């Protein structure tokens, strides 16, 4: 798989992760899970914007929901869920499901070997890791508001995860894409065809067709149709009756 193809599939996979994060946010109430119930029904509140702000309310909900879900997926590591909420199965599902779905979908489209499935899944994680770190380090460079927004994000992430932003994001993304890589590799193995197997199948089909098209013939001693020994000066095979 060339670099260009890896880049392209990584970008598509990143879009898939954005969409699947919305599933956790909307249907599994991801916000309530990661905050321990402190913030509840935010998904319902966003969905009601359509009635409160006719016209643009639904558009806002469709944009904010996936972005907020993705942000939560990218800052909460799987090990954090296991350490702080070992009995909360729904939280673990909410955090890992987007990675599993996104990696499985892109690998179902693109990967034809286990190796491609793993590399494609890792490309999604590396892409988001680069993006998340760039935002963090470039945001303070924005005049006036940049340092303030950066400080708010860093403080919020540290308060929620007990980890600094860089460490939280790095572990969350790497752990998530590794889980996705397991499923991506499995999808690739289902589509894997060993080299030469297709050629062997074609060769067998060609050989079988040639044998079917082959007409029985005679030689000087035996009938090639049945293999019986021929009788001299006989116009037919004494065993199968084929005309000589």
Residue, then its C-alpha position, 0 to 999 in steps of 0.5 A: x500500500x503506497x503512502x498516498x493510499x494510506x493517507x487517503x484511507x486514513x482521512x476517510x477513516x478519520x471521517x468514519x470515526x467522527x460519524x461513529x463518535x456521534x453514535x456514542x454521543x447520541x444513543x449511548x449518552x457518552x457525556x453522562x458516562x464520562x462525567x459520572x452523571x454530572x452532565x446528563x441528556x446533553x444529546x437530548x438538549x442538542x436534538x431539541x434545538x431544532x424546535x427552539x431555533x427553527x431552520x438552523x437548530x438541526x444543523x447546529x445539532x448535527x455539527x456539534x454532536x459529532x464534534x463533541x462526541x469525537x472530543x470525548x473519545x479522543x481525551x478519555x483513554x481506555x485504561x482510564x475507564x478500566x481504572x476509574x470505572x471498572x464496573x461501568x460496562x456502558x462507558x467502556x462500550x461507549x469509548x471503544x465502539x466508535x474505534x471498532x466501527x470506524x476501523x471495521x468499516x474502512x477496512x471492509x472497504x479497503x483492506x484485503x490482508x490482515x497487515x493492511x487492516x492493521x496499518x489502516x487502523x493505525x493511520x486513523x489514530x496517527x492522523x488524529x494524534x497529529x491533528x490533536x497535538x497541532x491544535x494544542x501547540x498552535x492554539x496559544x499562538x492566536x492573539x489574545x484568545x488563544x492562551x485563554x482557550x488553550x488554558x481552558x481546554x488543558x484545565x478541563x481535560x486534566x480535571x476530567x481525566x487526571x492527566x495532562x492534555x498531551x498524555x490523555x490524548x496520546x494514550x486515548x488515541x493510541x489505545x483506541x486505534x490499537x483496539x480498532x486495529x485488532x478488528x481491522x486485521x480480522x476484517x482483512x484476514x476474512x478478505x485475504x487471498x494467498x498469492x497464487x491461489x487465484x491463478x491456481x484456481x484458474x489453471x484447474x478450471x482451464x485444465x478441466x475445460x480442456x479435458x471436457x473438450x477433448x475428444x476420445x481418440x485411438x492409438x495403435x494398441x488401446x482405446x483412449x476412451x476406455x483403455x481397453x485393448x483393441x482387436x485388429x481389423x475391428x471397426x468398433x472397440x469391443x469394450x465401449x463400442x466407440x467407432x474406430 
